[in-house]
Amino acid sequence: MISHLIELRHELHRFPELSGQEQETAARIHAFLRSLKPDQVLTKVGGYGVMALFDSGKPGPEVWFRADMDALPVNETMQLDYASETPGVSHKCGHDGHTAILAGLAEYISLHRPAKGRVLLLFQPAEETGQGAAAMLKALNALGFRPDYAFALHNLPGYPLNSVIVRNGTFAAASRGMVIRLKGRTSHASEPEKGMSPAAVMARLMVDLPGLSNNGDLKGYRDFVLLTLIYGNLGSPAFGTSPGEAVLMATLRAYRNEDMELLSNTAAELVRRHSDAAAMGFEISFTEEFPATMNHPEAVQLVSDAARSLGLPLIEAGLPFRWSEDFAHFAMESKAALFGIGSGTDHPSLHHPEYDFPDAVITSALELWKSIYLKLQG
C-alpha cells in the first residue's frame, strides 16, 4: 500500500519551497523519518538537506540514494485538491514525487536493514540552482562519508508511463548561466554623441553569441554545444536619456565538461572583442553551474537489471539529455547512475504550469529502488 506516500506527496505539493528555502519541507521529511529509527538522521546538511543512515556495522559498499526536494517559481494554475498554497511557487518538476518515493525506500530499509556496508538516503535541497548536491557532498565528506555507489531518478514526460530510461556515459548536459554587463556612459537623448551607449555592442552580441552553438557542425568542439540568449536589458524607459548600461544573459550547454570550458572562454572572448572595439567597459560572470552528469556502466547495469527483473520497459537513450542535473557532483565521486522513469507520453512537460507528478509512477519507482538496494546487498 502506498496511499500514505501519495498523501505525503500531496502534502509536499501543497507547501512548496524554492531552492535554498526548503525549511518546512525538510521538517516534514525529518518527522517522517524519525519513526523509522534509522541509525542516524541528520538535518541542515549542506543547507536544508536531510540524511538518513542505515549502517550494518559490517564491511561493504556505501550506497547513496538521492531525491531532490525544491520547487519552482511557477504559479499553480491547475485545480487540484492539493494545489499549491504558496503564490508563485509550485512543484512543476516532480521533486515532490521523487521525495515521496525515497521516503518509501526509507520505510522498506527500516524493515530490511543492510547486512553489509551502509546506505545513505539523501533528501537534497537546491537542485534547481545547481548548489544543493555540491553542498551536501562537502558536508557529508567532512563527516567521513564517501559513496561507492550513488543513484538518483527523475521522472520524464514524453516517455511511456513507468518505463526506465538509461544511458552509459553522459546522461545530462553541463550548463551554466553567463551574465554580461556592458558599461558605457549615459547622456541626454538629444546628444547621444556625448555619451557611450552599449546598444550597438549589445546588438552585435545578440547576433553573434548564439552563432557559437555548433548545430551538428562540431566547430572545434568534441560534441554538442548550445548557447541560448535568455534575457536582455538596455537602459530604462526614459525618452530623454541615452542608455549607458546593458545586461545580457545566456545559458550555455555542452555534453562534455571540456567543451563547456571552451564554449565559455570563446563566448567571453567574443564579448571582449566587441567591447574593446567600441571602447566599452564590460564585466562577465557565471552562475548556476552544473557539470555534465556522467553515468558509470556498472551502476547503469544495476538499474537495467532491476528494471528487467520487474518487467518494466527499458529504454536506452541515444543521446544525452540537454537539461542539467547537479547529481553530477555525486557522480564525480562514485559509480553512479542518474536515470529516468517515464511520466507518460502525453504528460505535460517539466516546468509547464499544467504539469503534476503522476502518482502512478510511485509504485514502480519504489520497486526499482528496492531492487537496486537488494542487488547491492546480494
C-alpha positions as CSV (number, residue, x, y, z in Angstrom):
1,M,0.0,0.0,0.0
2,I,1.4,3.4,-1.0
3,S,-1.6,5.6,-0.1
4,H,0.4,7.2,2.7
5,L,3.2,8.0,0.2
6,I,0.7,9.6,-2.1
7,E,-0.6,11.6,0.8
8,L,3.0,12.7,1.6
9,R,3.5,13.7,-2.0
10,H,0.3,15.8,-2.0
11,E,1.3,17.5,1.3
12,L,4.6,18.4,-0.1
13,H,2.9,19.7,-3.2
14,R,0.6,21.9,-1.2
15,F,3.5,23.6,0.6
16,P,6.3,24.0,-2.0
17,E,9.5,25.9,-1.2
18,L,12.1,27.4,-3.5
19,S,15.7,26.4,-3.7
20,G,17.5,27.2,-0.5
21,Q,14.3,27.8,1.4
22,E,13.2,24.2,2.0
23,Q,13.0,24.5,5.8
24,E,9.4,23.2,6.2
25,T,9.9,20.5,3.6
26,A,12.9,19.3,5.5
27,A,11.0,19.3,8.7
28,R,8.2,17.2,7.2
29,I,10.8,14.7,5.9
30,H,12.6,14.6,9.2
31,A,9.3,13.9,11.0
32,F,8.5,11.0,8.6
33,L,12.0,9.5,9.0
34,R,12.2,9.7,12.8
35,S,9.6,6.9,13.3
36,L,11.6,4.6,11.1
37,K,14.5,4.7,13.5
38,P,17.5,4.9,11.1
39,D,20.9,4.6,12.8
40,Q,21.3,8.3,12.3
41,V,19.3,11.2,10.9
42,L,21.0,14.5,10.1
43,T,19.3,17.8,9.2
44,K,20.8,21.0,7.8
45,V,23.2,19.0,5.6
46,G,24.5,21.4,3.1
47,G,21.6,23.8,3.6
48,Y,18.3,22.2,4.4
49,G,19.4,18.8,3.3
50,V,18.3,15.7,5.3
51,M,20.2,12.4,5.5
52,A,19.1,9.1,6.9
53,L,21.8,6.5,7.6
54,F,21.2,2.7,7.8
55,D,24.5,1.2,8.9
56,S,25.1,-2.6,9.1
57,G,28.3,-2.0,11.1
58,K,30.0,-4.5,8.7
59,P,32.3,-4.1,5.7
60,G,30.6,-3.4,2.4
61,P,29.7,-0.7,-0.1
62,E,28.5,2.7,0.9
63,V,25.4,3.4,-1.3
64,W,23.7,6.8,-1.6
65,F,20.2,7.3,-2.9
66,R,19.2,10.9,-3.6
67,A,15.9,12.7,-4.1
68,D,15.6,16.5,-4.8
69,M,13.0,18.4,-2.9
70,D,12.9,22.0,-4.1
71,A,10.1,23.7,-6.1
72,L,10.0,26.2,-8.9
73,P,8.9,29.9,-9.2
74,V,5.9,28.9,-11.3
75,N,2.3,29.8,-10.4
76,E,-0.1,26.8,-9.9
77,T,-2.9,27.1,-12.4
78,M,-4.4,23.6,-12.0
79,Q,-7.5,23.0,-9.9
80,L,-6.1,20.3,-7.6
81,D,-7.4,19.2,-4.2
82,Y,-3.8,19.6,-3.1
83,A,-2.9,22.7,-5.1
84,S,0.0,24.8,-4.0
85,E,-0.9,27.2,-1.2
86,T,2.2,29.4,-1.9
87,P,1.5,32.0,-4.6
88,G,4.0,31.9,-7.4
89,V,5.7,28.7,-6.2
90,S,4.8,25.1,-7.2
91,H,6.2,21.6,-7.8
92,K,6.4,21.6,-11.6
93,C,9.4,19.3,-11.8
94,G,8.1,16.4,-9.7
95,H,10.5,16.7,-6.8
96,D,7.6,16.1,-4.5
97,G,7.2,12.7,-6.1
98,H,10.9,12.0,-6.0
99,T,10.9,12.7,-2.3
100,A,7.9,10.5,-1.6
101,I,9.5,7.6,-3.5
102,L,12.7,7.9,-1.4
103,A,10.6,8.1,1.8
104,G,9.1,4.8,0.7
105,L,12.6,3.3,0.3
106,A,13.4,4.5,3.8
107,E,10.4,2.6,5.1
108,Y,11.5,-0.6,3.3
109,I,15.1,-0.4,4.5
110,S,13.9,0.2,8.1
111,L,12.3,-3.3,7.8
112,H,15.0,-4.9,5.8
113,R,18.2,-3.4,7.1
114,P,21.5,-3.8,5.3
115,A,23.6,-6.9,6.1
116,K,26.7,-5.2,4.9
117,G,28.0,-1.7,4.3
118,R,25.8,1.3,4.8
119,V,23.1,3.1,3.0
120,L,22.5,6.9,3.0
121,L,19.2,8.3,1.8
122,L,19.7,12.0,0.8
123,F,16.9,14.5,0.6
124,Q,18.6,17.3,-1.3
125,P,17.8,21.0,-1.4
126,A,18.6,23.5,-4.2
127,E,18.8,21.2,-7.2
128,E,17.3,23.7,-9.5
129,T,20.1,26.2,-8.8
130,G,22.9,23.7,-9.0
131,Q,24.0,24.3,-5.5
132,G,22.5,21.6,-3.3
133,A,24.4,18.5,-4.3
134,A,27.8,20.1,-4.0
135,A,26.9,21.5,-0.6
136,M,25.6,18.1,0.7
137,L,28.6,16.3,-0.7
138,K,31.0,18.7,1.0
139,A,29.2,18.4,4.3
140,L,29.0,14.6,4.2
141,N,32.6,14.2,3.2
142,A,33.6,16.3,6.2
143,L,31.7,13.7,8.3
144,G,33.7,10.8,6.8
145,F,31.1,9.6,4.3
146,R,32.3,8.5,0.8
147,P,30.0,6.9,-1.7
148,D,30.9,3.8,-3.6
149,Y,27.7,3.9,-5.5
150,A,25.1,6.7,-6.0
151,F,21.7,6.7,-7.6
152,A,19.0,9.2,-8.5
153,L,16.0,9.1,-10.7
154,H,14.0,11.8,-12.5
155,N,10.5,11.5,-13.9
156,L,10.5,12.2,-17.7
157,P,7.3,13.3,-19.5
158,G,7.3,12.1,-23.1
159,Y,8.2,8.5,-22.3
160,P,5.8,5.6,-21.6
161,L,4.5,5.5,-18.1
162,N,6.8,3.6,-15.8
163,S,9.4,3.0,-18.5
164,V,13.0,3.2,-17.3
165,I,15.4,5.4,-19.4
166,V,19.1,4.7,-19.0
167,R,22.4,5.7,-20.7
168,N,26.0,5.0,-20.2
169,G,28.4,7.9,-20.1
170,T,26.9,11.4,-20.3
171,F,23.2,11.3,-19.2
172,A,22.6,15.0,-18.8
173,A,24.5,18.0,-20.2
174,A,26.7,20.5,-18.4
175,S,25.2,24.0,-18.2
176,R,25.9,27.4,-16.7
177,G,24.5,30.9,-16.8
178,M,26.5,33.7,-18.3
179,V,25.9,37.3,-17.2
180,I,27.3,40.1,-19.4
181,R,27.3,43.7,-18.2
182,L,28.2,46.4,-20.7
183,K,29.3,49.7,-19.1
184,G,29.2,52.9,-21.2
185,R,28.1,56.4,-20.2
186,T,24.6,57.9,-20.2
187,S,23.8,61.2,-22.0
188,H,20.8,63.2,-23.0
189,A,18.9,61.5,-25.8
190,S,19.3,64.7,-27.9
191,E,23.1,64.4,-27.6
192,P,23.9,60.7,-27.8
193,E,27.4,61.6,-29.1
194,K,28.3,62.9,-25.6
195,G,27.7,59.5,-24.0
196,M,28.6,56.0,-24.8
197,S,25.5,53.8,-25.5
198,P,26.1,50.0,-25.3
199,A,23.2,49.4,-27.8
200,A,25.4,48.6,-30.8
201,V,27.7,46.2,-28.9
202,M,24.6,44.6,-27.3
203,A,23.1,44.1,-30.8
204,R,26.2,42.5,-32.2
205,L,26.4,40.2,-29.3
206,M,22.8,39.2,-29.6
207,V,23.5,38.2,-33.2
208,D,27.0,36.6,-32.7
209,L,26.7,34.7,-29.4
210,P,24.0,32.2,-30.5
211,G,26.2,31.5,-33.5
212,L,28.7,29.8,-31.2
213,S,26.3,26.8,-31.0
214,N,27.5,24.1,-33.2
215,N,24.2,22.7,-34.5
216,G,25.7,19.4,-35.6
217,D,28.9,21.0,-37.0
218,L,31.5,20.5,-34.3
219,K,33.3,23.8,-34.9
220,G,36.3,22.6,-32.9
221,Y,34.3,21.0,-30.1
222,R,34.2,17.3,-29.3
223,D,30.4,17.2,-29.1
224,F,27.2,19.2,-28.9
225,V,27.3,22.8,-27.5
226,L,24.5,25.3,-27.3
227,L,24.3,29.0,-26.3
228,T,20.8,30.3,-25.7
229,L,20.1,34.0,-25.0
230,I,17.5,34.3,-22.2
231,Y,17.4,37.9,-21.1
232,G,18.5,41.4,-22.3
233,N,18.0,44.9,-20.8
234,L,19.2,48.2,-22.3
235,G,18.8,51.4,-20.3
236,S,15.3,52.4,-19.0
237,P,12.0,53.6,-20.4
238,A,13.1,57.3,-20.3
239,F,12.8,59.0,-23.7
240,G,15.2,61.8,-22.6
241,T,18.1,59.5,-21.8
242,S,20.5,57.6,-24.0
243,P,21.5,54.5,-22.1
244,G,24.9,53.9,-20.5
245,E,24.5,50.3,-19.3
246,A,23.1,47.0,-20.7
247,V,22.8,43.5,-19.3
248,L,22.7,40.3,-21.5
249,M,22.2,36.8,-20.1
250,A,22.7,33.4,-21.8
251,T,22.6,29.8,-20.9
252,L,25.5,27.7,-22.1
253,R,25.2,23.9,-22.5
254,A,27.6,21.1,-23.5
255,Y,27.6,17.3,-23.4
256,R,31.3,17.4,-22.2
257,N,32.8,19.4,-19.4
258,E,35.9,20.3,-21.5
259,D,33.6,21.7,-24.2
260,M,31.8,23.8,-21.6
261,E,35.1,25.4,-20.7
262,L,35.9,26.1,-24.4
263,L,32.4,27.5,-25.1
264,S,32.7,29.7,-22.0
265,N,36.1,31.0,-23.0
266,T,35.0,31.6,-26.6
267,A,31.9,33.5,-25.6
268,A,33.9,35.6,-23.1
269,E,36.5,36.4,-25.9
270,L,33.7,37.5,-28.2
271,V,32.4,39.9,-25.6
272,R,35.9,41.2,-25.0
273,R,36.5,41.7,-28.8
274,H,33.2,43.6,-29.4
275,S,33.5,45.7,-26.3
276,D,37.2,46.6,-26.9
277,A,36.4,47.6,-30.5
278,A,33.9,50.2,-29.1
279,A,36.0,51.2,-26.1
280,M,33.2,49.8,-23.9
281,G,33.6,48.5,-20.4
282,F,32.3,45.1,-19.6
283,E,32.0,42.5,-16.8
284,I,31.4,38.8,-17.2
285,S,30.2,36.4,-14.5
286,F,28.9,32.8,-14.5
287,T,26.3,31.3,-12.2
288,E,24.2,28.2,-11.6
289,E,26.9,25.9,-12.9
290,F,26.2,22.2,-13.5
291,P,28.8,19.7,-14.6
292,A,27.8,17.0,-17.1
293,T,26.3,14.0,-15.3
294,M,28.5,11.0,-16.2
295,N,27.0,7.6,-15.6
296,H,29.1,4.6,-14.7
297,P,28.5,1.4,-16.7
298,E,28.3,-0.8,-13.5
299,A,25.7,1.4,-11.9
300,V,23.7,1.6,-15.1
301,Q,23.8,-2.2,-15.4
302,L,22.3,-2.5,-11.9
303,V,19.5,-0.2,-12.8
304,S,18.9,-2.0,-16.1
305,D,18.9,-5.4,-14.4
306,A,16.5,-4.1,-11.8
307,A,14.1,-2.8,-14.5
308,R,14.2,-6.1,-16.4
309,S,13.6,-8.2,-13.2
310,L,10.4,-6.1,-12.6
311,G,9.2,-6.3,-16.2
312,L,9.5,-2.5,-16.7
313,P,10.1,-1.3,-20.2
314,L,13.8,-0.4,-20.6
315,I,14.8,2.4,-23.0
316,E,18.4,3.3,-23.8
317,A,18.7,6.9,-24.7
318,G,20.6,7.5,-27.9
319,L,21.8,11.0,-26.9
320,P,22.4,12.7,-23.6
321,F,19.6,15.0,-22.3
322,R,20.1,18.7,-22.9
323,W,18.9,19.7,-19.4
324,S,21.3,19.5,-16.4
325,E,21.2,17.9,-13.0
326,D,23.5,18.7,-10.1
327,F,23.6,15.0,-9.2
328,A,26.7,15.3,-11.4
329,H,28.6,16.2,-8.3
330,F,27.8,12.8,-6.7
331,A,28.6,11.0,-10.0
332,M,32.1,12.5,-10.0
333,E,32.8,10.8,-6.7
334,S,31.3,7.3,-7.2
335,K,30.0,4.7,-9.5
336,A,26.8,6.5,-10.2
337,A,23.6,6.3,-12.3
338,L,21.0,9.0,-12.9
339,F,18.1,7.5,-14.8
340,G,14.7,8.5,-15.9
341,I,11.3,7.0,-15.2
342,G,8.6,7.7,-17.8
343,S,5.7,10.0,-16.7
344,G,3.6,9.2,-19.8
345,T,3.9,10.0,-23.5
346,D,1.3,12.8,-23.4
347,H,2.1,14.1,-19.9
348,P,2.8,17.9,-19.8
349,S,6.5,18.7,-19.9
350,L,8.6,19.6,-16.8
351,H,8.3,23.2,-15.6
352,H,5.0,23.6,-17.5
353,P,2.2,25.2,-15.5
354,E,-0.1,22.2,-16.2
355,Y,2.5,19.6,-15.0
356,D,1.8,17.5,-12.0
357,F,3.8,14.4,-10.9
358,P,1.8,11.3,-11.8
359,D,1.2,9.2,-8.6
360,A,1.0,6.1,-10.8
361,V,4.8,6.3,-11.0
362,I,5.4,5.9,-7.3
363,T,4.9,2.1,-7.0
364,S,7.1,1.2,-9.9
365,A,9.9,3.6,-8.9
366,L,9.8,2.4,-5.4
367,E,10.1,-1.2,-6.5
368,L,13.0,-0.2,-8.7
369,W,14.8,1.4,-5.7
370,K,14.1,-1.7,-3.6
371,S,15.6,-4.0,-6.3
372,I,18.7,-1.9,-6.7
373,Y,19.2,-1.9,-2.9
374,L,18.8,-5.7,-2.7
375,K,21.1,-6.3,-5.6
376,L,23.8,-4.4,-3.9
377,Q,23.2,-6.4,-0.7
378,G,23.4,-9.7,-2.6
